[in-house]
Amino acid sequence: MEVIEFLDDSGVTLVKRMPENGTLEIKWGSQLTVRESQEAVFFRDGKALDVFGPGRHILKTQNIPVIGKWVTSFGYGENSPFRAEVVFVGKQLFPNLKWGTKEPILFRDTDLQMIRLRAYGSFSISN
């Protein structure tokens, strides 16, 4: 049985896609654990099917362990054609995020001629 969860010890991750290995094969009956500061969006075959709040949830995909792998191997080879993934979205406050221009931007002004403009600052977001 698979357990799908994302522990963000740093508190700085806004979005995380699982599984990380790139197979996109979540098995039937996998357990999804969502933390208090998260929401999880379940995608199957490229479509967002459900949004899960905090708690433990059981996922229903078309990837049935052992039997499904054996049956789909005849038509599709080693990888299952039934794609499923979970995207975890952090809902906590992300404070003091920086933004700014890397290089000054040249601006033509009628009085001052050519001037170099820079902009920078910080912002906070939460979901």
C-alpha positions, -999 to +999 in steps of 0.1 A: +000+000+000+013+034-009+012+065+013+014+098-004+023+128+017+044+159+016+062+171+047+075+207+042+098+212+072+111+245+057+077+261+053+087+277+020+072+254-006+041+267-023+034+238-047+047+202-048+038+175-073+038+138-063+050+113-072+084+128-075+099+100-096+080+111-127+061+078-133+027+094-125+014+060-115-006+061-082-020+027-073-056+020-065-062+023-027-032+046-021-035+066+011-032+104+008-023+123+039-029+161+038-015+183+066-034+212+082-014+238+063-021+221+029-047+212+003-041+184-023-055+184-058-059+150-074-053+147-111-062+117-132-056+115-170-047+152-170-079+164-153-083+178-118-109+156-102-110+165-066-095+188-039-087+172-006-085+191+027-066+180+059-069+144+068-064+109+054-080+100+021-081+068-001-075+074-038-092+055-066-072+052-098-071+027-126-037+013-116-045-019-098-013-034-082+001-066-098-030-075-119-032-041-136+006-040-143+004-075-158-026-067-180-015-033-193+020-046-200+006-065-231-008-034-248+013-005-233+046-020-223+063-013-189+045+020-181+008+022-174-013+045-196-034+055-166-017+087-153-025+101-118-008+127-097-014+148-066-003+184-063+001+197-027-006+234-023+008+252+008-019+274+025+004+289+052+015+326+050+046+331+029+060+364+043+086+388+030+090+375-006+113+398-025+109+411-060+128+436-082+145+444-115+178+427-121+192+456-142+181+492-144+155+500-171+164+529-195+135+554-197+134+585-219+120+616-202+114+649-219+130+669-191+157+646-178+166+629-211+176+592-204+172+580-169+177+545-153+148+532-133+150+504-107+122+489-087+122+465-058+102+455-028+087+427-008+052+411-005+035+383+014+009+358+001-014+332+016-039+309+001 
